[in-house]
Protein backbone atom coordinates (compact mmCIF):
# COMPACT_ATOMS: atom_id res chain seq x y z
CA UNK A 1 0.00 0.00 0.00
CA UNK A 2 1.45 3.34 -1.01
CA UNK A 3 0.36 6.47 0.79
CA UNK A 4 1.69 9.92 1.53
CA UNK A 5 0.19 9.84 5.04
CA UNK A 6 2.93 9.59 7.71
CA UNK A 7 3.21 6.17 9.34
CA UNK A 8 2.51 7.47 12.85
CA UNK A 9 -0.70 9.16 11.67
CA UNK A 10 -1.86 5.94 10.02
CA UNK A 11 -1.15 4.05 13.24
CA UNK A 12 -3.13 6.58 15.28
CA UNK A 13 -6.13 6.37 12.94
CA UNK A 14 -6.16 2.58 12.71
CA UNK A 15 -5.72 2.08 16.44
CA UNK A 16 -8.50 4.58 17.12
CA UNK A 17 -10.85 2.47 14.96
CA UNK A 18 -9.77 -0.71 16.74
CA UNK A 19 -10.27 0.73 20.22
CA UNK A 20 -13.69 2.11 19.26
CA UNK A 21 -14.68 -1.34 17.97
CA UNK A 22 -13.49 -3.00 21.17
CA UNK A 23 -15.49 -0.56 23.30
CA UNK A 24 -18.66 -1.31 21.30
CA UNK A 25 -18.37 -5.05 20.73
CA UNK A 26 -15.88 -6.55 23.21
CA UNK A 27 -15.84 -4.58 26.50
CA UNK A 28 -13.65 -7.17 28.34
CA UNK A 29 -10.94 -6.74 25.70
CA UNK A 30 -11.29 -2.97 25.81
CA UNK A 31 -10.87 -3.08 29.60
CA UNK A 32 -7.73 -5.22 29.20
CA UNK A 33 -5.87 -2.43 27.38
CA UNK A 34 -3.37 -0.51 29.46
CA UNK A 35 -3.30 3.31 29.38
CA UNK A 36 -0.99 5.03 26.95
CA UNK A 37 2.64 5.66 27.86
CA UNK A 38 3.92 9.14 28.60
CA UNK A 39 6.79 10.68 26.65
CA UNK A 40 9.01 10.22 29.71
CA UNK A 41 8.21 6.51 29.84
CA UNK A 42 9.07 6.11 26.16
CA UNK A 43 12.33 8.01 26.65
CA UNK A 44 13.17 5.72 29.58
CA UNK A 45 12.47 2.68 27.39
CA UNK A 46 14.76 3.99 24.64
CA UNK A 47 17.51 4.54 27.21
CA UNK A 48 17.06 0.96 28.47
CA UNK A 49 17.25 -0.41 24.93
CA UNK A 50 20.03 1.90 23.84
CA UNK A 51 18.31 2.66 20.51
CA UNK A 52 15.67 4.99 19.14
CA UNK A 53 12.17 3.61 18.66
CA UNK A 54 10.42 4.29 15.29
CA UNK A 55 7.76 6.99 15.43
CA UNK A 56 4.92 4.67 14.40
CA UNK A 57 5.60 2.39 17.37
CA UNK A 58 5.80 5.38 19.71
CA UNK A 59 2.40 6.48 18.37
CA UNK A 60 0.91 3.10 19.25
CA UNK A 61 2.40 3.05 22.74
CA UNK A 62 1.19 6.59 23.45
CA UNK A 63 -2.34 5.28 22.93
CA UNK A 64 -2.05 1.84 24.59
CA UNK A 65 1.10 0.64 26.35
CA UNK A 66 0.25 -3.06 26.37
CA UNK A 67 -2.64 -5.28 27.46
CA UNK A 68 -3.48 -7.78 30.18
CA UNK A 69 -5.09 -10.29 27.83
CA UNK A 70 -8.43 -12.07 28.26
CA UNK A 71 -9.82 -15.53 27.50
CA UNK A 72 -6.31 -16.96 27.40
CA UNK A 73 -5.00 -14.97 24.47
CA UNK A 74 -4.11 -11.51 23.23
CA UNK A 75 -6.45 -9.23 21.33
CA UNK A 76 -4.14 -8.36 18.43
CA UNK A 77 -4.67 -9.82 14.95
CA UNK A 78 -3.24 -13.35 14.95
CA UNK A 79 -4.01 -13.74 18.68
CA UNK A 80 -0.83 -11.86 19.61
CA UNK A 81 -0.75 -9.88 22.85
CA UNK A 82 0.36 -6.23 22.88
CA UNK A 83 3.36 -6.28 25.21
CA UNK A 84 3.70 -3.93 28.20
CA UNK A 85 6.81 -1.77 28.04
CA UNK A 86 8.65 -3.68 30.78
CA UNK A 87 8.18 -6.88 28.76
CA UNK A 88 9.50 -5.09 25.65
CA UNK A 89 12.69 -4.23 27.53
CA UNK A 90 13.04 -7.74 28.96
CA UNK A 91 12.62 -9.47 25.58
CA UNK A 92 14.90 -7.02 23.75
CA UNK A 93 17.69 -7.45 26.29
CA UNK A 94 17.28 -11.25 26.34
CA UNK A 95 17.41 -11.50 22.53
CA UNK A 96 20.43 -9.18 22.47
CA UNK A 97 22.24 -11.49 24.92
CA UNK A 98 21.43 -14.50 22.73
CA UNK A 99 22.98 -12.68 19.77
CA UNK A 100 26.10 -11.80 21.75
CA UNK A 101 26.48 -15.40 22.89
CA UNK A 102 26.07 -16.59 19.31
CA UNK A 103 28.79 -14.25 18.08
CA UNK A 104 28.72 -11.05 16.10
CA UNK A 105 31.15 -11.83 13.29
CA UNK A 106 30.15 -11.97 9.65
CA UNK A 107 29.43 -15.72 9.63
CA UNK A 108 27.38 -15.76 12.83
CA UNK A 109 23.68 -16.58 12.68
CA UNK A 110 21.68 -13.37 12.97
CA UNK A 111 19.22 -13.84 15.84
CA UNK A 112 18.66 -10.19 16.72
CA UNK A 113 19.64 -6.75 15.51
CA UNK A 114 19.62 -3.52 17.55
CA UNK A 115 16.95 -2.04 15.25
CA UNK A 116 14.48 -4.85 15.95
CA UNK A 117 11.91 -3.70 18.54
CA UNK A 118 9.46 -6.31 19.93
CA UNK A 119 5.89 -5.19 20.53
CA UNK A 120 3.70 -8.34 20.54
CA UNK A 121 4.17 -11.72 22.20
CA UNK A 122 2.53 -15.15 22.07
CA UNK A 123 0.34 -14.21 25.02
CA UNK A 124 0.73 -11.88 28.01
CA UNK A 125 2.61 -14.54 29.98
CA UNK A 126 4.62 -16.18 27.18
CA UNK A 127 7.26 -14.13 25.36
CA UNK A 128 9.14 -16.90 23.53
CA UNK A 129 7.28 -16.03 20.32
CA UNK A 130 6.21 -12.64 19.05
CA UNK A 131 6.26 -9.82 16.53
CA UNK A 132 8.91 -7.15 16.21
CA UNK A 133 9.21 -3.99 14.14
CA UNK A 134 12.30 -3.84 11.95
CA UNK A 135 13.43 -0.24 12.44
CA UNK A 136 15.51 -0.34 9.25
CA UNK A 137 12.85 -1.60 6.81
CA UNK A 138 9.63 -0.76 8.68
CA UNK A 139 8.48 -4.39 8.28
CA UNK A 140 6.68 -6.37 10.98
CA UNK A 141 8.39 -9.75 11.47
CA UNK A 142 7.93 -12.79 13.70
CA UNK A 143 10.53 -14.26 16.05
CA UNK A 144 10.44 -17.63 17.76
CA UNK A 145 12.59 -19.63 20.17
CA UNK A 146 13.78 -21.73 17.22
CA UNK A 147 15.55 -18.83 15.54
CA UNK A 148 12.78 -18.14 13.00
CA UNK A 149 12.74 -14.58 11.76
CA UNK A 150 10.00 -14.22 9.14
CA UNK A 151 8.39 -11.17 7.53
CA UNK A 152 4.69 -11.07 8.37
CA UNK A 153 3.45 -7.62 7.32
CA UNK A 154 4.66 -4.76 5.16
CA UNK A 155 4.59 -2.31 8.06
CA UNK A 156 3.06 -1.57 11.43
CA UNK A 157 0.40 0.71 9.88
CA UNK A 158 -0.47 -2.04 7.37
CA UNK A 159 -0.80 -4.58 10.20
CA UNK A 160 -3.12 -2.35 12.25
CA UNK A 161 -5.15 -1.28 9.20
CA UNK A 162 -5.69 -4.95 8.29
CA UNK A 163 -6.80 -5.61 11.87
CA UNK A 164 -9.21 -2.66 11.81
CA UNK A 165 -10.67 -3.77 8.47
CA UNK A 166 -11.05 -7.37 9.67
CA UNK A 167 -13.04 -6.13 12.66
CA UNK A 168 -15.21 -3.59 10.85
CA UNK A 169 -15.86 -5.81 7.79
CA UNK A 170 -15.25 -9.38 9.01
CA UNK A 171 -16.78 -11.00 5.94
CA UNK A 172 -14.07 -9.33 3.86
CA UNK A 173 -11.22 -10.55 6.09
CA UNK A 174 -8.65 -12.08 3.76
CA UNK A 175 -6.35 -13.78 6.27
CA UNK A 176 -6.81 -17.12 8.04
CA UNK A 177 -7.60 -15.46 11.38
CA UNK A 178 -11.23 -14.43 11.85
CA UNK A 179 -12.56 -12.26 14.68
CA UNK A 180 -14.79 -13.99 17.17
CA UNK A 181 -15.95 -13.90 20.77
CA UNK A 182 -15.43 -15.94 23.91
CA UNK A 183 -17.18 -14.67 27.02
CA UNK A 184 -17.66 -11.29 25.36
CA UNK A 185 -13.92 -10.89 24.66
CA UNK A 186 -12.29 -10.67 21.23
CA UNK A 187 -10.53 -13.93 20.34
CA UNK A 188 -9.09 -14.53 16.87
CA UNK A 189 -9.80 -17.99 15.55
CA UNK A 190 -11.03 -20.51 15.06
CA UNK A 191 -9.05 -21.76 18.11
CA UNK A 192 -6.97 -24.86 17.51
CA UNK A 193 -8.11 -26.86 20.56
CA UNK A 194 -11.57 -28.40 20.45
CA UNK A 195 -12.83 -27.13 23.82
CA UNK A 196 -12.08 -23.50 23.03
CA UNK A 197 -13.42 -23.93 19.49
CA UNK A 198 -16.79 -25.03 20.91
CA UNK A 199 -16.93 -21.88 23.04
CA UNK A 200 -15.83 -19.56 20.23
CA UNK A 201 -18.46 -17.64 18.22
CA UNK A 202 -17.34 -16.04 14.98
CA UNK A 203 -18.17 -12.36 14.61
CA UNK A 204 -20.00 -11.67 11.34
CA UNK A 205 -20.55 -7.93 11.50
CA UNK A 206 -23.59 -7.81 13.74
CA UNK A 207 -24.34 -4.29 14.89
CA UNK A 208 -23.75 -3.59 18.59
CA UNK A 209 -26.76 -2.96 20.82
CA UNK A 210 -28.41 0.36 20.15
CA UNK A 211 -28.24 2.65 23.18
CA UNK A 212 -29.46 6.22 23.55
CA UNK A 213 -26.91 8.95 22.95
CA UNK A 214 -25.35 10.30 26.13
CA UNK A 215 -27.15 13.62 25.89
CA UNK A 216 -29.85 14.83 28.25
CA UNK A 217 -32.44 15.11 25.46
CA UNK A 218 -31.84 11.59 24.15
CA UNK A 219 -31.85 10.17 27.68
CA UNK A 220 -35.16 11.83 28.59
CA UNK A 221 -36.75 10.63 25.34
CA UNK A 222 -35.87 7.01 26.20
CA UNK A 223 -37.14 7.05 29.79
CA UNK A 224 -40.60 5.65 30.66
CA UNK A 225 -43.13 8.45 31.00
CA UNK A 226 -43.59 7.99 34.74
CA UNK A 227 -39.88 8.64 35.36
CA UNK A 228 -39.58 11.88 33.37
CA UNK A 229 -40.82 14.05 36.25
CA UNK A 230 -38.05 12.78 38.53
CA UNK A 231 -35.50 13.33 35.78
CA UNK A 232 -36.73 16.91 35.24
CA UNK A 233 -36.69 17.69 38.95
CA UNK A 234 -33.09 16.52 39.40
CA UNK A 235 -31.98 18.21 36.17
CA UNK A 236 -33.45 21.58 37.21
CA UNK A 237 -31.72 21.36 40.60
CA UNK A 238 -28.29 20.71 39.06
CA UNK A 239 -25.46 23.16 39.63
CA UNK A 240 -24.27 23.58 36.05
CA UNK A 241 -21.00 25.06 37.32
CA UNK A 242 -20.12 21.68 38.86
CA UNK A 243 -19.03 19.39 35.97
CA UNK A 244 -18.65 16.36 38.24
CA UNK A 245 -22.25 16.68 39.44
CA UNK A 246 -23.49 17.08 35.85
CA UNK A 247 -21.52 14.02 34.71
CA UNK A 248 -22.79 11.92 37.64
CA UNK A 249 -26.40 12.94 36.88
CA UNK A 250 -25.98 12.15 33.18
CA UNK A 251 -24.31 8.77 33.81
CA UNK A 252 -26.94 7.68 36.34
CA UNK A 253 -29.88 8.49 34.09
CA UNK A 254 -28.16 7.11 30.97
CA UNK A 255 -27.83 3.74 32.72
CA UNK A 256 -31.53 3.91 33.57
CA UNK A 257 -32.40 4.85 29.97
CA UNK A 258 -30.42 1.87 28.63
CA UNK A 259 -32.27 -0.45 31.00
CA UNK A 260 -35.60 1.04 29.96
CA UNK A 261 -34.83 0.67 26.26
CA UNK A 262 -33.77 -2.95 26.62
CA UNK A 263 -36.91 -3.70 28.67
CA UNK A 264 -39.07 -1.98 26.05
CA UNK A 265 -37.58 -4.06 23.25
CA UNK A 266 -38.08 -7.26 25.26
CA UNK A 267 -41.71 -6.30 25.96
CA UNK A 268 -42.40 -5.58 22.28
CA UNK A 269 -40.90 -8.93 21.27
CA UNK A 270 -43.02 -10.70 23.88
CA UNK A 271 -46.17 -8.90 22.73
CA UNK A 272 -45.60 -9.92 19.11
CA UNK A 273 -44.81 -13.50 19.98
CA UNK A 274 -43.04 -14.07 16.68
CA UNK A 275 -46.37 -14.74 14.91
CA UNK A 276 -46.26 -12.16 12.13
CA UNK A 277 -43.76 -13.28 9.49
CA UNK A 278 -43.41 -12.92 5.75
CA UNK A 279 -40.62 -13.85 3.37
CA UNK A 280 -40.36 -11.41 0.43
CA UNK A 281 -37.57 -11.53 -2.13
CA UNK A 282 -34.84 -14.12 -2.43
CA UNK A 283 -32.54 -15.89 -0.01
CA UNK A 284 -29.42 -14.14 1.20
CA UNK A 285 -25.89 -15.32 0.53
CA UNK A 286 -24.79 -17.87 3.18
CA UNK A 287 -22.40 -15.50 4.95
CA UNK A 288 -25.19 -12.93 5.47
CA UNK A 289 -27.76 -15.61 6.24
CA UNK A 290 -25.71 -16.70 9.25
CA UNK A 291 -26.14 -13.24 10.84
CA UNK A 292 -29.94 -13.46 10.93
CA UNK A 293 -32.61 -15.36 12.87
CA UNK A 294 -33.94 -18.30 10.81
CA UNK A 295 -37.40 -16.78 10.44
CA UNK A 296 -36.18 -13.72 8.50
CA UNK A 297 -33.43 -15.10 6.27
CA UNK A 298 -34.43 -13.30 3.09
CA UNK A 299 -33.19 -10.40 1.02
CA UNK A 300 -34.58 -7.11 2.30
CA UNK A 301 -36.24 -4.56 0.03
CA UNK A 302 -34.52 -1.29 -0.69
CA UNK A 303 -34.07 1.58 1.73
CA UNK A 304 -36.70 3.58 -0.20
CA UNK A 305 -39.20 0.72 0.07
CA UNK A 306 -38.72 0.62 3.82
CA UNK A 307 -39.02 4.37 4.27
CA UNK A 308 -42.24 4.38 2.26
CA UNK A 309 -43.68 1.57 4.38
CA UNK A 310 -42.89 3.27 7.71
CA UNK A 311 -46.05 5.17 8.48
CA UNK A 312 -44.78 7.71 10.99
CA UNK A 313 -42.25 10.47 10.41
CA UNK A 314 -40.64 10.00 13.81
CA UNK A 315 -40.07 6.31 13.01
CA UNK A 316 -38.62 7.21 9.60
CA UNK A 317 -36.23 9.66 11.29
CA UNK A 318 -34.96 6.93 13.62
CA UNK A 319 -34.48 4.57 10.66
CA UNK A 320 -32.53 7.26 8.80
CA UNK A 321 -30.26 7.83 11.81
CA UNK A 322 -29.51 4.13 12.21
CA UNK A 323 -28.83 3.73 8.49
CA UNK A 324 -26.42 6.67 8.47
CA UNK A 325 -24.57 5.30 11.53
CA UNK A 326 -24.19 1.80 10.09
CA UNK A 327 -21.32 0.50 7.98
CA UNK A 328 -21.91 -1.57 4.81
CA UNK A 329 -21.46 -5.05 6.32
CA UNK A 330 -24.30 -4.26 8.73
CA UNK A 331 -26.82 -3.27 6.01
CA UNK A 332 -28.50 -6.68 5.45
CA UNK A 333 -29.33 -7.19 9.12
CA UNK A 334 -30.27 -3.52 9.56
CA UNK A 335 -32.62 -3.47 6.56
CA UNK A 336 -34.22 -6.77 7.49
CA UNK A 337 -34.88 -5.52 11.01
CA UNK A 338 -36.52 -2.35 9.74
CA UNK A 339 -38.50 -4.21 7.08
CA UNK A 340 -39.94 -6.33 9.88
CA UNK A 341 -40.87 -3.17 11.78
CA UNK A 342 -42.49 -1.70 8.67
CA UNK A 343 -44.51 -4.87 8.10
CA UNK A 344 -45.58 -5.02 11.72
CA UNK A 345 -46.79 -1.43 11.56
CA UNK A 346 -48.73 -2.23 8.38
CA UNK A 347 -50.40 -5.26 9.99
CA UNK A 348 -53.22 -4.29 12.40
CA UNK A 349 -52.22 -7.03 14.85
CA UNK A 350 -48.59 -5.98 14.89
CA UNK A 351 -49.36 -2.28 15.05
CA UNK A 352 -51.72 -2.78 17.99
CA UNK A 353 -49.20 -4.92 19.86
CA UNK A 354 -46.36 -2.47 19.41
CA UNK A 355 -48.49 0.55 20.24
CA UNK A 356 -49.91 -1.11 23.37
CA UNK A 357 -46.44 -1.73 24.77
CA UNK A 358 -45.00 1.64 23.78
CA UNK A 359 -47.98 3.63 25.03
CA UNK A 360 -47.92 1.84 28.36
CA UNK A 361 -44.15 2.36 28.75
CA UNK A 362 -43.74 5.84 27.34
CA UNK A 363 -46.88 7.76 28.30
CA UNK A 364 -47.88 6.25 31.66
CA UNK A 365 -47.81 8.71 34.53
Secondary structure, DSSP 8 states (H G I E B T S, - for coil): ---SS-HHHHHHHHHHHHHHHHHHH-HHHHHHB-----HHHHHHHHHHHTS---HHHHHHHHH---B--BTTB-SBTTTBEE--HHHHHHHHHHHHHHHHHH--STTS-----TTEEEEEEEETTEEEEEEEEETTT--EEEE-TT--EEEEES-HHHHHHHHHHHHHTGGG--SS-EEEEETTEEEEES-SSHHHHHH-EE-----------SSHHHHHHHS-GGGHHHHHHHHHT--TT-HHHHHHHHHHHHHHHHHHHHHHHHHHHHHHTT------S----HHHHTTS-GGG-S----HHHHHHH---HHHHHHHHHHHHH--GGGHHHHHHHHHHHHHHHHSHHHHHHHHHHHHHHHS--
